[in-house]
Amino acid sequence: MQMPSYQADLSRFEGHDTQVLGISVDSVPCNTAWAKSLGGISYDLLSDFEPKGGVASEFGAYRPQGFAERALFVVDKQGKIVYKDIHDISQQPDNEEIFDVLRKLD
């Protein structure tokens, strides 16, 4: 699963001076219950619930059916998106792709 894979690699992300954030179009209580069901997540999981999908829409990752695609963004320290990967929710991205981008930013 995507979120637990970030948790497992959290020290590697931190080694690149990177902050991992998750965002979901679900409500805060739903996100809390989901994170708990995964055994807990120590990084922030944000809610894009009201207006539902507002942030996901801005990033081109929201479907009119009411859910967001699985999407990855790397934002540099100047606030510029330097990597964007939006793909079907059934696909699990490989963290190594993100680490390749982070190595180039170091």
C-alpha positions as CSV (number, residue, x, y, z in Angstrom):
1,M,0.0,0.0,0.0
2,Q,1.2,3.5,-0.8
3,M,0.9,5.2,2.6
4,P,2.6,2.5,4.6
5,S,5.4,2.4,2.0
6,Y,6.1,6.1,2.8
7,Q,6.0,5.3,6.5
8,A,8.5,2.5,5.9
9,D,10.8,4.8,4.0
10,L,10.3,7.9,6.2
11,S,14.0,8.0,7.4
12,R,15.1,7.9,3.7
13,F,12.8,10.9,2.9
14,E,14.1,12.7,6.0
15,G,17.6,12.1,4.7
16,H,16.8,14.3,1.7
17,D,15.4,17.0,4.0
18,T,12.0,16.2,2.8
19,Q,8.6,16.3,4.5
20,V,6.0,13.7,3.6
21,L,2.4,14.7,3.6
22,G,-0.7,12.7,2.7
23,I,-3.9,14.2,1.5
24,S,-7.3,12.6,1.1
25,V,-10.7,13.8,0.0
26,D,-12.2,12.0,3.1
27,S,-13.1,13.8,6.3
28,V,-10.7,14.1,9.3
29,P,-12.4,11.3,11.3
30,C,-12.4,9.0,8.3
31,N,-8.6,9.7,7.7
32,T,-7.9,9.1,11.4
33,A,-9.7,5.8,11.4
34,W,-8.0,4.7,8.2
35,A,-4.5,5.6,9.4
36,K,-5.3,3.7,12.6
37,S,-6.4,0.6,10.6
38,L,-3.0,0.7,8.9
39,G,-1.2,0.6,12.2
40,G,-0.7,4.3,12.4
41,I,1.1,6.9,10.2
42,S,3.6,9.3,11.8
43,Y,3.5,11.9,9.1
44,D,0.6,14.4,8.5
45,L,-2.5,13.1,6.7
46,L,-4.5,16.1,5.5
47,S,-8.2,16.3,4.7
48,D,-9.4,17.8,1.4
49,F,-13.0,17.4,2.4
50,E,-14.5,20.9,2.3
51,P,-14.9,21.9,-0.4
52,K,-14.5,18.2,-1.3
53,G,-11.6,17.8,-3.6
54,G,-10.7,21.5,-3.8
55,V,-7.0,20.9,-3.5
56,A,-7.0,17.8,-5.7
57,S,-8.9,19.8,-8.3
58,E,-6.3,22.5,-8.3
59,F,-3.6,19.9,-8.8
60,G,-5.6,18.1,-11.6
61,A,-6.1,14.9,-9.6
62,Y,-9.9,15.0,-8.8
63,R,-12.5,13.0,-10.6
64,P,-16.1,14.3,-10.9
65,Q,-17.2,11.0,-9.4
66,G,-16.1,12.2,-6.0
67,F,-12.6,10.8,-5.5
68,A,-9.0,11.7,-6.3
69,E,-6.6,9.8,-8.4
70,R,-3.4,8.4,-6.8
71,A,-1.0,11.3,-7.3
72,L,2.5,12.2,-6.2
73,F,4.0,15.7,-6.2
74,V,7.4,16.8,-5.2
75,V,7.5,20.5,-4.3
76,D,10.9,22.2,-4.0
77,K,11.9,24.6,-1.2
78,Q,10.8,27.5,-3.5
79,G,7.3,26.1,-3.8
80,K,7.7,24.9,-7.4
81,I,6.3,21.5,-8.4
82,V,9.3,19.7,-9.7
83,Y,7.7,16.2,-10.1
84,K,4.1,15.3,-10.9
85,D,2.8,11.8,-11.3
86,I,-1.0,11.2,-11.6
87,H,-2.1,7.7,-12.3
88,D,-5.0,5.3,-11.8
89,I,-5.9,4.7,-8.1
90,S,-5.3,0.9,-8.7
91,Q,-1.6,1.5,-9.4
92,Q,1.1,1.7,-6.7
93,P,4.0,3.9,-7.6
94,D,7.5,2.9,-6.8
95,N,9.2,5.1,-4.1
96,E,12.5,4.8,-6.0
97,E,11.1,7.1,-8.7
98,I,10.6,9.8,-6.0
99,F,14.1,9.2,-4.5
100,D,15.6,9.7,-8.0
101,V,13.9,13.1,-8.1
102,L,15.0,13.9,-4.6
103,R,18.6,13.0,-5.4
104,K,18.6,15.4,-8.3
105,L,17.4,18.2,-5.9
106,D,20.1,17.6,-3.3
